[in-house]
Amino acid sequence: MKNRDDKVIEDFGDEWTKFNYEDLEDSKLKESFTQYFDIFPWDLLPVGAVGFDMGCGTGRWAKYVAPKVKTLNCIEPSN
């Protein structure tokens, strides 16, 4: 049994090369982050929390999540 879809991984990897968000103003990226994570219960995280972002792409959210946890593991299966 296979637990991954190589076509999905390849397609997302292709997207990350086309849409890398490097030229996006930080304020716009922060606004998107706030909307995207609006329902996440940040206030319920314990001290020393460990975060995990499977399929992190370019890691665009990491700079906003990392300060909220002790450790943030970012995994991206595409090249």
C-alpha positions as CSV (number, residue, x, y, z in Angstrom):
1,M,0.0,0.0,0.0
2,K,1.4,3.4,-1.0
3,N,0.8,6.3,1.3
4,R,1.8,9.1,-1.0
5,D,0.7,10.4,-4.4
6,D,3.8,11.2,-6.5
7,K,1.8,13.3,-9.0
8,V,0.4,15.5,-6.2
9,I,3.9,16.0,-4.8
10,E,5.3,16.8,-8.2
11,D,2.5,19.3,-9.0
12,F,2.8,21.1,-5.7
13,G,6.6,21.2,-6.2
14,D,6.1,22.8,-9.6
15,E,3.8,25.4,-8.0
16,W,6.4,26.3,-5.4
17,T,8.8,27.2,-8.2
18,K,6.2,29.4,-9.9
19,F,4.7,31.0,-6.8
20,N,7.4,31.4,-4.3
21,Y,6.1,34.6,-2.6
22,E,9.6,36.1,-2.5
23,D,8.4,39.4,-4.1
24,L,5.2,39.7,-1.9
25,E,5.3,42.5,0.6
26,D,5.6,41.2,4.2
27,S,2.4,43.0,5.2
28,K,0.5,41.1,2.5
29,L,2.0,37.8,3.5
30,K,1.2,38.4,7.2
31,E,-2.4,39.3,6.2
32,S,-2.7,36.0,4.3
33,F,-1.2,34.1,7.3
34,T,-3.7,35.8,9.7
35,Q,-6.6,34.8,7.5
36,Y,-5.3,31.3,6.8
37,F,-4.7,30.5,10.4
38,D,-7.7,32.4,11.8
39,I,-9.3,29.3,13.4
40,F,-6.1,27.9,14.9
41,P,-6.2,28.0,18.7
42,W,-2.8,29.6,19.4
43,D,-3.7,30.5,22.9
44,L,-4.2,26.8,23.8
45,L,-0.6,25.8,22.9
46,P,1.4,24.6,25.8
47,V,4.7,26.1,26.7
48,G,7.4,24.2,24.7
49,A,4.9,23.2,22.0
50,V,6.3,21.4,18.9
51,G,4.9,22.3,15.6
52,F,4.9,20.3,12.4
53,D,4.1,21.5,8.9
54,M,3.9,18.6,6.4
55,G,3.9,19.9,2.9
56,C,5.4,23.3,3.9
57,G,6.2,24.3,0.3
58,T,8.5,27.3,0.4
59,G,8.0,27.6,4.2
60,R,6.2,30.9,3.8
61,W,4.3,30.4,7.1
62,A,7.3,29.3,9.1
63,K,8.5,32.7,10.1
64,Y,5.1,33.4,11.7
65,V,4.6,30.0,13.3
66,A,8.1,29.5,14.6
67,P,7.9,32.2,17.3
68,K,4.8,30.6,18.6
69,V,6.3,27.2,19.3
70,K,9.6,25.9,20.8
71,T,10.3,23.7,17.8
72,L,8.9,23.8,14.3
73,N,9.5,20.9,11.9
74,C,8.9,21.7,8.3
75,I,8.8,18.8,5.8
76,E,8.4,19.2,2.0
77,P,8.4,16.1,-0.1
78,S,8.9,17.8,-3.4
79,N,12.2,19.0,-4.8
